[in-house]
Amino acid sequence: METLVPKFVHRALIFQRSLVFHRRFHVPFAQTYSHLRVVGSSRPISTCASSARSVQYAEPEGKEQGLHVDAEFHLYNTMTRNKERFQPLVAGKVGMYVCGVTPYDYCHIGHARVYVSFDVLYRYLMHLGFKVKYVRNFTDVDDKIIARASKQGEDPVALSARFCNEFHVDMEALQCLPATVEPRVTTHMSSIIKMIEQIMENGYGYVLENGDVYFSVDKYAEKHPTYGCLAGRDFDENRAGERVAIDERKRNPADFALWKSAKKGEPAWESPWGLGRPGWHIECSAMSAEHLGPCFDIHGGGMDLIFPHHENEIAQSCAACSESRVSYWMHNGFVTIDAEKMSKSLGNFFTIREVLEKYHPMSLRLFLIGTHYRSPINYSNYQLEKASDRAYYIFQTLEDCAHCLSSNADAGSPMSSEDNACIEKLQSSFQYSMADDLLTPAVIAALSEPLRIMNDLLHTKQGRKNKSRLAYLKALQAEINQILEVLGLLPRSLPQVLEELRFKALCRSNLSNEDVDIQIKKRAEARAAKDYDRSDKIRDTLASQGIAVMDTPQGTTWRPCIPTNMSD
């Protein structure tokens, strides 16, 4: 079915570098896009490498198809090194592409940071009322997949399919919403080959005798002196680079593979250059163009992808289709482990599964968004303990509030002007923090005072006497829940997540519920005998294991806490 794609004018950011000086200017243009032929379809192929399939957008989460936000939404654009006001190409709609995983192993916490960061963006865009098409790919044919499959005696396609499924399990645990589309390289060969053909026709590629096809960086740089601007590199710096193999057959060491000729025992596809498979960079260029068109709003990934991957994506897309543009390039910061770079060779490499054996997924998510997405984040057990402690406090407060409201049908008096001012302050803080390039640490910090007020209303004599208590609690609950929903931190079940957090704390301390109950009973006996030294010792021992004993009017209970013998 043909879908009309509207004409529009797009800002193109072009840089001329002179030493460290950037001069920016805008190039307007208008272009109507036709569709690619989808495999098995009779659609015509565009003369440009590819155009978007019929775009399906996720429905917005905002109230009445969009919330009124006083603050203009700004995002940091890696290309311009500036925060810029967000203006989508098509009013009310956003196209977003985030580079996905190479599925040959379980995902690590670096992956978790990427996809949690962009999940927050996805949720916030929908909260604002945008319809979002979120495309996140799988690079399901790659040297690493082939090597791992060969080592394990497994079919590469089967291995990658298995780890695609494991990726989904991890993302669901972290409450990352499913992407709108998840294209796989193996199902997009016709689009990839078509884009390579267009690059060749435009004079930017060359073929080696063995059938390898390379992109000529020299040819491209002749007409596009902006090559290297995303990474902030001069052309002379862009030589071998990361993940770009040194090959004497290449005309320039910086040239990169568009198509790799088939090797014995490897997956291969028919092409005009013989059997083979695509290079790394061309895959994302082709898949993003097919699902979002040659021009779209946001392209994201980790900072490690800026060069060479994203820089070369830009080059390929422009070489194939001159009007190809991305409005905002976004990149999240690195994860370090105990202040050292995460690395398998250093033995400090953790998969998401390994972390979730000890910590709750919501603790990991809260930890990840507790640092701004562009800043480096240091993973340590202490930081995860802090996040777990904070998560428990937030969820226990909300559970106490829900129980109170369900037990009191009478709404009581309406809120005072002072109460309303607190709600408005929370709303304003959320709006302005998120509008400032997704400043999630400020959003989380701003919850402290409303949560304190909630606990006062719930648990203090003065709070319980407040005539507008129930109305105030209900308003606070609604606002905090909405904020947590946008952050991806609203649990499906508060009682369940609290029980799971307690269970994880017991696992970390190598204790069982029965062990803790026995110690609490012994402490009660010591107190009854007025043996306070023994009573305090039991309490302190449990606290050192991450178990905080609490004496309440209803009896003694416990909650998880940061172990007192642990430091950052």
N, C-alpha and C positions, 0 to 999 in steps of 0.2 A: 504494500500500500504506500503510495507517494505521500509524503508529508511536506507541506510548505514551510520552508525556513525563512523567516523574515529578513529583509535587508536591514543592516545596521551599520553604524559607524564605530570603528574600534580605535582606541588609543594604542599607538605602537610606541614603545620606548626604545629609542635608538641612542647609543652612546658612542661618542668619539673620545678616545682616551689620549690624553697628552700628559705624560707622567702620571700623577694621581688625580688629575682634573677630569671631571665628568661634565659634559655638556648635554643637556636633555632637551629634546623637542618632540612634538607630537606629529604623527603622520596620519591624517584621516583617510579613510577609504570606505567604499561600500561594495558589497559583493553578495550576490545571491548564490546559495549553495544547493546543488542537486545531490542525490543520494548515490552511495556505493551500491554495487550489486552484492547482496547478501548471498552466501553459499546456498544454492538451490533455488535462487530467485532470478527473475528476468530483469531486474532493475539495471539501468545503465550505470557504468562506472564513470565517476567524475573525472575530468581532466586533472583536477587536483588529486593528491594521493588518496584522500578519503574525506567523506563528510559524515555527519552524525546520522545514525539510524533514528527512527522515530523516537524522539526523546520522551522518556517517562520520568517524571519527577516525583520524589517522595513528598507526601502531603505535609504542610507545615504543622508544627506543634503549637504555634502561638494562638492566643485567644482571637476568635473571629477573624481568622486568616491574617493575623499580623498584629503585633503589639506596638503601641505608641512608645517610642524610645526617644527621650530628649537628646541623648548623646549620639553624635554621628559615629558610625562604626568604622574604626580604622584597623587596618592590618599592616604588619610589617612586610614589605616587598623586598625580597633578597636582591632582585634585579636593580632596584633604585637605592637600596640601603636606607630607605625611609619608611615611616608609617604613612599610609595613604588611605584616604577615605574610600570605603568600599562602594563601588558602583558596578553592579553586574551589567553584562552586555545586553541582556534582555530583562526589562523591568519585572521584578517579582520572581525571577528564576535564576538559579545558580548551577553552573556546571563545574564539577570538582573532580580532579583525577589525582589519586594518591598511589605512588608506586608500591606494589605489593611484594610479597615474599617469594623467594625461590624455595619451593617446598621439597627440601631434601632431608630435613631434620625438624625437631621440635623448636618452636619459637623461643627466643631468649628475651630478657627483660628490655633490651634495646628495641626489639620489635614492639613490645608492649607499650613503650613510650610513644613510638610513632603513631600507633593506631588508636591509643587512648587520646592523644593530643588532637588528632583529626576527627575523632568521634565527638569531642567537645565542640569543635568548630561546626561539625555537621548538625549536632543538636541545637546549637545556638542559632545557626542560620534558619532552621525550621521554627525555632522559638520566635524569631523575628517575623515570621510569616512567609519566608521564601519557600518556593518549591525547589527542592534540590535533587539533582541527579549526581549521585556519588558513585564514581567508577574507581574500583580498586582491583588491580590485575593479579594474576598468578603467572610467574615466569616458570611454567611447568616443563620446559626443556632447557637444559643448561649443563655446562661442564660438570658442575658439582653434583647434579642429579645423576648424571651418567656415571661419574666416578663412584658415588655411594652405591648405586644399583649394582655396578660391576663387583664391588667389594662384598656386597651382601648376596650376590647371586640372584638379584631380583630384577624384574622388568622395570625399566626406567619410568614408563608411563604409569604402571601400577604403584610404584614407590611415590611418585609425585602426587598421584590421586589420594593416596593414603595420608600424606602429610598436609594436603589441602583440607581434608576432613579434620585432622588434628588442629590445624589453625583455627577452624571454625569453633571447635570445642573451647580453645583458649579465649577467643574473642567473646564468646557467649558468657564464659565465666567472668570476664572483666566488664560485662554489660556494654560492650561495643555493639551498636546497632549494625545490622547487616547493610552492606553497601547496596546501592540500587542495582548495580551490574558488577559482576566479577568475571571479566573476560580472561580466557586462558590462551596462551600463545599457540598451543596445539590446535585450537579451533579458529584461529585467525590467520592462517597461513596465506590465504588468497589476498587479504588486505595488506599483509606485510610485503608479499612479493610485488603487489601493485605499487606500493610506495617506493620500493627499491627500483623498480622499472622507471618510475617517474624521475627519481634522482639521477639515474643513468642517462635518461633522455635529456635532462637539463645540464648534463656535462659535469656532474659532481662525483661520479664514481668510476671505478675501473675494475677490470676483471683480470685475475692472475691465470696462469696456464692451468692450474689445478682446479679452477672453478670458484675459488674464493673471490668474493666481491668486497672491495674496500671503498670507503668514503675518502675523498681527497680533501684534506683540510686546507691545503694550499689553494686549490681551485675555489673553495668556498670563501676563504679569507680575502681573496682578490676582490670579490664583489661585496663581501660582508665584513668590513674591518671591525665590526662589533664582536666578532668571535672571541670569547673569553670574558665578556662583560659580566655574566652571571657570577662567575667565580672570582672576578676581579683580577684576572691574569692577562698579561700581554701575550700576543700571539707567540712570541719566541719562547715563552715559558711552557706553552702547551705542546710538549713533546710526548715522551712515552706515557707519563701519567699512570694513575692507578688503574689496575685491571686492564691495561692496554699492552698486549704482548709485543716484545721487540721482535721484529721480523724483517730481515734484510731485503725481502722481496717488496716491501712497502716503499712507496715513493717518499714518504715522510714518516718518521717514527710515530707521529701523532695520528696518522691515519688509522681508522678503526673499521672493524669488520661489519659489513652489512649482511653478508651471507657466507656461511662456512661450508665448504665442500664436505661431502659425506666421508666418514671414516668407518672402517669395518666394525660392525656390531653396534653402531650408534643409530638412534632414530633419525630418519631422513625423509624429506619431502621433495617432490618433483618441482623444478623451477626452470626458467630459461637458461640457467647457468649449470644445470645438472642437479643431481641429488644433493641435498644438504639441509641445513637448518639456519635460522636467522642469527644474527649477532645480537648482543645484549641491548644496545640502545634503540635499534630500529623497532623493537617489539612494542615499547611504550609509545613511541611516536605514532605507530600505525593504530594501536588499540585506542588510544585517546582520541585520535582523529575520527575513527569509525563511530565511536559512541558519543562523542561530544562535538564533533565537527573540528575544522582546522583552527578555530578561534574559540576559546572558552575562558572561564573566569579564574579558576584556582588550580595550580599544580603543586603538589606537596610531596614531602618525603623527609628523610633524615639528612642532616648536614653533610654526611659522607657521600651523598648522591649529587651534590652540587657540581663537582667535577670528578670524573669526566661525564657521568651519566646524563645529568640534566643539561649541561652545556652542549653535549652532542645531540641530545634530543632536539634542542632548539635549532641546531645547524641542519639536521636531517629534515625537520619539518619545514623550515624555510627553503631548503634546497628542493624539496618536492613540491611545495605549494607556497608561493611567495607571501600570501596573505596570512600564513599561519602565525598566530599570536596567543600568548597566555597573558592575562592581565596581571595576575599576582602569583609570584613564586614564593612558597612558604616552606621553611625548613625548621625542624626541631633539633634541639641540642643533644649532645652525647650523654651517655650514661657511664659513670665511672664506678668502680667497686672499691670501697674503702680508699678513695682518693687516687686509685690507679685505674688506667684504662682497662676496660673489660676485654679479656683475651683468654682464649683456650690455653695458649702456651703458658700463661701466668697462673693457670689453675683457678681463676676467679670468674669463670664463665657460668652464668646461671640461666637455665631455661625457666620459662614461666611456670611449667609444671613443678620444677624443684622448689621455686619460691612458694607456690600455693600448697605444697605439702605442709608448710609451717605457718603460713599467713593466709588470711582470708582474702579473696579477690578484691573486696571493697577496701581493704587496708592497702593493698598494692595500688589500686586506682587512686585512692586519696593521696598516697605518697607521691605518685607520678604527677598529679595536677597541683600538688602543694608547692611546686617550683614552676616558674613561668616556662612555657614550652620551648622558648628559644635559649634558655640558660642551661648550662651543664647541670646534671643532677648526680649527686653522689649516693650510691646505694650502699647501705650498711644495715646490719641487723638492728642496730639502735634506732635508725630512722624508720624502719618498718615497725618497730615496737611503738614508737611515738605515733605513727599513723594508725596503728591498731587501737591504741588507747583513745585517740581522738575519735575514731570511728565508733567505738563502743559508747563513748559519752554522747555523741550526736544521736545515735540510734536509740539509746536507752531513754534519753530525754523525749524523743518523739514518741516512743512507746508509752511512756508514762503519761504524756499529753493525750494520746489517743485513748488510753484507758480512762482517764479523767473525763474526757468529753463524752465518751460512750456511756459513762455512769451517771451523767447529769443531763437530763433532758431540758431543763430550764436554762435558757441562754443568759439570764440575768440582765444587768444593765448594759446599755451600749458603751462603747469605748469612749474614753475621755480624749480631749484634744491632744494631750501629752502621749497617750497610747497611739493615736493615729500618727503623730509625728514620728514615733519610733518605727512604725510600719513603713511610712514614706521614706525614712532615712535608709532602711534596709533595701527598699526597692531602688532608690536612687543610687546607692552604693553598688548594687549588683549591675545596674544598667551601665554606669560609667566605667566600672572596672572591666566588664566584658567588652564594652565598646572600645576600650583601649588595648587593642591587640590581645584580647582574651587573657586579661590579667587575673587568672584563677587564684593565685595565692591571696590576693586582696579580697576576692569574693569569699574564700574560706575564712579568712581572718575576720571579716565583717559579720560572720555568723556567731561569733563569741558572745557579744552583748545580747542579742535576741535569745540565745540559748540560756544565758544566765538568767534573764528575765523569766523565761519559761520555767526554769527550775525554782525560782523564787515563788512564782505563782502556784506552783505545784506542791512545794515542800516546806514553805515557811508559814508561820502563823499569820504574819502580816499579809503575805501574798494570798492566802486562802480567804482573808477578810475582804479582799478587793472585790467590790460589787460588780465590776466589769470584767472580772477574772476570766470567765468562760468565753466571752466574746473576744477578749484579748488573746487568749490561748488559741482560739480557732483561727484568728487572723494570722498570728505568728506561724501556726502550723501550716496554713495554706501557702504563705510566702516562702517559708523554708523548704517545704516539699517541692515547690516549683523550681527553686534554685538548685536543689539536689537533683531534680529531674534533668535540668539542662547540663549539669556536671556529670550526669550518669551515675550518681551516687544514691539514688532513691531505691531502697531495697524492694523486692517483690513482696516480702513479708518481714516485718520488723521482729516479731518473736523468733522467726527462723534464723535471721541473720545474727541476732544476739546469741542464740544458742550455738551457732557455728563459730562465732568469735570466741566464746568460752571454750569450746572444744579445741580450737587451734591453740589457745593459750595453754591448755592442759597438755597438748601434744608437745609444745615447746619446752615445757617444764618436766616432761616425762612423768606426769601425774595422771591419776584418774579422778573422776568425781568422788569415788569412794575414798581415795586417799585424802582428798581435801576435807571431806565430811568427817573422817576420823580425826584429823588435826583440829578441826573446829570443835569437835566434841571434847577433845583433850584440853583445848584452851578453855572451854566453858567449865570443865571440871577444876582446872587450875584457878580460875577466877572465883569459883564457888568456895574453894579452899583458901582464898585470899593469897594464893601463890602468884603474885603479879609478875615476878621475875620470869617464872616459867611461862606464864600467859603471854608476856611480851615477846619472849624468845620464839614461841610458836608463831605468833603474828609476824615477827620480823623474818623468820625463816621462810614463811610462805611468800612474803613480799619480795624477798630476794629471788624467788622462783616465778615472779610475775602474777601472784595471786594476792589481791587486796581483800582483807577481811573487813566487813562492815557490820557494825552493830546498829540495828534499827528497832523501832517499836514493835515490829512484827517478828523480830528474832535476828539471829546472826546469819548473814549470807556472804557471798563473795563476788567479786568481779575481776576481770583481767586488769593488769596494770603493767607499767614499765618495770621490769625487774630492778630492784634497788641496787643491785651489785653491777649493773650495766652502765656504761658511760659511752659517750659519742667518740 
